[in-house]
Amino acid sequence: MLKRGLEGVIVAETAIGDVDGQRGQLLYRGYNAANLAETKSFEEVAFLLLYGELPTSEDLSAFSAELKEKRILPKSLETLMHSLPYSLSIMDALRTCVSSLNSTATWPPTKAEAIQLIALFPTIIAFWVRHSKGEAVPTPDPTLSHVDHYFYLLTGGKPEPAQSAALTAYLVLTMEHGMNASTFAARVVSSTESDLPSAICGALGAMKGPLHGGAPTGVLQLLKDVQTASDDPEFVLRKKLDAGEKLMGFGHRVYKTYDPRAVALRNVLQKSGGDQHVLQDAVHLEALITKLLAEYKPGRKLHVNVEYYAAAVMDALALDSDWFTPTFCVSRIVGWSAHVLEQAADNRIFRPSQTYVGGVR
Ligand SMILES: CC(C)(COP(=O)(O)OP(=O)(O)OC[C@H]1O[C@@H](n2cnc3c(N)ncnc32)[C@H](O)[C@@H]1OP(=O)(O)O)[C@@H](O)C(=O)NCCC(=O)NCCS
């Protein structure tokens, strides 16, 4: 029987993470991701997802050092980016850079290759952001952690502790999320015994779509539409829903209750001491939208998803909306890599079936 969008179809066994859509719980290797986001660094959680265990202090030092060493942009990528048209989006530039790495990778993929990509993503993104605006890229600072270094490369400044905590929480909470479209794409490509960069190019292509990684930009637009309208917010939202518009930042294929990542991010933002006025507006609007969705789409169980508060984090950090989806990739490259490594360890090529409805002539 056809399952549109493969809804409910099990395509793999995994020990990496579990998304419990009914209870609103996300596990990374058995640990509650919301707790990890408040207590662990990017490096610790990335290590956990790749290796299956939280790092010892020696593991962590070695892993952090490897990330720092590998985050220096190779000359070949710098030359490549200089040859690209400025009009290319960050996602296209990132995918092109990853694609150019293919010649060095083989089957089966290795953790060293994965760490190389995890380390390079922030550098590639920040280089393209700066370069395409004709700005110089800051000199790498080996004293900064993975997350702080990304912020520094993008903005030229070091984050305040509250900003660092918010960005870390966002990146940890979005590292892994089960069999979403981009992760599935990565596993499908990898299942042909193709190399890691090719699998990641597939994932990046899937992530670029507005129904997946592109959502935070839509959330900001939604918030702007509501804030700048002369009519009251409920009227504006009803008009959108009457026109059949989807409200970005709400609904999820798996979560039929609150997305735990959204709740965790809201908590971190509330504690972080940032602009609480903006946050309160977002919380108020969330309640209104949830009420309206229950009225317009009864029984669909549409709640806030991670993208809604991701937009608030990006706003609090004053990150440009064009950087949202690439920033999502800075974290999700960890999950993609872990899945590709897992797929390769027990591989069978994906080859689903179809129902022919074209008739015979
Ligand atoms: C995430 C999403 C793609 C999940 O899609 P899905 O599981 O295929 O669910 P559907 O699109 O079939 O939605 C089921 C119903 O709820 C409606 N719906 C789902 N999300 C909605 C939203 N954000 N606003 C308004 N209506 C929505 C659909 O129109 C559909 O209505 P219908 O039954 O009358 O046709 C979808 O909820 C969406 O597009 N949300 C907005 C984009 C977003 O926030 N993406 C980030 C996800 S982390």
The ligand as an SDF file (V2000), in Angstrom:
LIG
                    3D

 48 50  0  0  0  0  0  0  0  0999 V2000
    6.2510   20.3160    8.8700 C   0  0  0  0  0  0  0  0  0  0  0  0
    5.1590   19.9150    7.8790 C   0  0  0  0  0  0  0  0  0  0  0  0
    5.8060   19.8820    6.4500 C   0  0  0  0  0  0  0  0  0  0  0  0
    4.6090   18.5510    8.2260 C   0  0  0  0  0  0  0  0  0  0  0  0
    3.8290   18.1400    7.1610 O   0  0  0  0  0  0  0  0  0  0  0  0
    2.8790   16.8510    7.1510 P   0  0  0  0  0  0  0  0  0  0  0  0
    3.1590   15.9330    8.2530 O   0  0  0  0  0  0  0  0  0  0  0  0
    2.9630   16.3150    5.7710 O   0  0  0  0  0  0  0  0  0  0  0  0
    1.4860   17.4220    7.4500 O   0  0  0  0  0  0  0  0  0  0  0  0
    0.5310   18.0090    6.3560 P   0  0  0  0  0  0  0  0  0  0  0  0
    1.2440   19.0480    5.5380 O   0  0  0  0  0  0  0  0  0  0  0  0
   -0.1290   16.8760    5.6270 O   0  0  0  0  0  0  0  0  0  0  0  0
   -0.5060   18.7200    7.2870 O   0  0  0  0  0  0  0  0  0  0  0  0
   -1.7010   18.1180    7.7950 C   0  0  0  0  0  0  0  0  0  0  0  0
   -2.7740   19.1830    7.7850 C   0  0  0  0  0  0  0  0  0  0  0  0
   -2.3900   20.2480    8.6580 O   0  0  0  0  0  0  0  0  0  0  0  0
   -2.2190   21.4590    7.9100 C   0  0  0  0  0  0  0  0  0  0  0  0
   -0.9980   22.1020    8.3770 N   0  0  0  0  0  0  0  0  0  0  0  0
    0.1820   21.5010    8.6860 C   0  0  0  0  0  0  0  0  0  0  0  0
    1.0660   22.4190    9.1020 N   0  0  0  0  0  0  0  0  0  0  0  0
    0.4420   23.5970    9.0580 C   0  0  0  0  0  0  0  0  0  0  0  0
    0.8450   24.9130    9.3520 C   0  0  0  0  0  0  0  0  0  0  0  0
    2.0850   25.1700    9.7710 N   0  0  0  0  0  0  0  0  0  0  0  0
   -0.0450   25.9080    9.1840 N   0  0  0  0  0  0  0  0  0  0  0  0
   -1.2930   25.6460    8.7670 C   0  0  0  0  0  0  0  0  0  0  0  0
   -1.7350   24.4130    8.4660 N   0  0  0  0  0  0  0  0  0  0  0  0
   -0.8790   23.4100    8.5960 C   0  0  0  0  0  0  0  0  0  0  0  0
   -2.1020   21.0290    6.4540 C   0  0  0  0  0  0  0  0  0  0  0  0
   -2.5320   22.0540    5.5810 O   0  0  0  0  0  0  0  0  0  0  0  0
   -2.9910   19.8280    6.4100 C   0  0  0  0  0  0  0  0  0  0  0  0
   -4.3110   20.2640    6.3710 O   0  0  0  0  0  0  0  0  0  0  0  0
   -5.4490   19.3580    5.6300 P   0  0  0  0  0  0  0  0  0  0  0  0
   -5.4860   18.0560    6.3810 O   0  0  0  0  0  0  0  0  0  0  0  0
   -6.6770   20.1820    5.7520 O   0  0  0  0  0  0  0  0  0  0  0  0
   -4.9800   19.1960    4.2240 O   0  0  0  0  0  0  0  0  0  0  0  0
    4.0210   20.9410    7.8930 C   0  0  0  0  0  0  0  0  0  0  0  0
    3.4210   20.9700    9.1810 O   0  0  0  0  0  0  0  0  0  0  0  0
    4.4640   22.3440    7.4850 C   0  0  0  0  0  0  0  0  0  0  0  0
    4.5590   22.6360    6.2820 O   0  0  0  0  0  0  0  0  0  0  0  0
    4.7530   23.2480    8.4810 N   0  0  0  0  0  0  0  0  0  0  0  0
    5.2520   24.5550    8.1860 C   0  0  0  0  0  0  0  0  0  0  0  0
    6.7350   24.4950    7.8060 C   0  0  0  0  0  0  0  0  0  0  0  0
    7.6530   24.2510    9.0140 C   0  0  0  0  0  0  0  0  0  0  0  0
    7.4750   24.8440   10.0760 O   0  0  0  0  0  0  0  0  0  0  0  0
    8.6630   23.3640    8.8000 N   0  0  0  0  0  0  0  0  0  0  0  0
    9.6720   23.0600    9.8220 C   0  0  0  0  0  0  0  0  0  0  0  0
    9.5120   21.6700   10.3640 C   0  0  0  0  0  0  0  0  0  0  0  0
   10.6620   21.3820   11.6870 S   0  0  0  0  0  0  0  0  0  0  0  0
  1  2  1  0
  2  3  1  0
  2  4  1  0
  2 36  1  0
  4  5  1  0
  5  6  1  0
  6  7  2  0
  6  8  1  0
  6  9  1  0
  9 10  1  0
 10 11  2  0
 10 12  1  0
 10 13  1  0
 13 14  1  0
 14 15  1  0
 15 16  1  0
 15 30  1  0
 16 17  1  0
 17 18  1  0
 17 28  1  0
 18 19  1  0
 18 27  1  0
 19 20  2  0
 20 21  1  0
 21 22  1  0
 21 27  2  0
 22 23  1  0
 22 24  2  0
 24 25  1  0
 25 26  2  0
 26 27  1  0
 28 29  1  0
 28 30  1  0
 30 31  1  0
 31 32  1  0
 32 33  2  0
 32 34  1  0
 32 35  1  0
 36 37  1  0
 36 38  1  0
 38 39  2  0
 38 40  1  0
 40 41  1  0
 41 42  1  0
 42 43  1  0
 43 44  2  0
 43 45  1  0
 45 46  1  0
 46 47  1  0
 47 48  1  0
M  END
$$$$
